[in-house]
Amino acid sequence: MPTRLSDALAPFTSNVADVLKLRRKGRLKVGMDADLVVLDENLAVRHVMGWGEWHVGGGQIAQRGMY
């Protein structure tokens, strides 16, 4: 059983990126694409960043389009 949220998210983030050979996805590290989802204490989506641009901020859509 995962003890950290990062371990619990790995099947949806880094593991998927590795299987799909998306070398710049799935991890927060220097040189990687800035794709990020920020959850609140209830695990609701509060912010979404794709390709280094905010698409959702404070739970509200900030930018529409493909990401």
WOPE-V455734 format. One line per field, one symbol per residue. phi: phi as a letter, one per 30 degrees, with the letter a starting at -180 (. if undefined). A space follows every 50 residues. Layout:
phi->???
//
This chain:
phi->.dcbeddddedcbdddedddhcdcbjbcbejcddcabccddciddcbbcb hibdcbbiicdcackdb
//
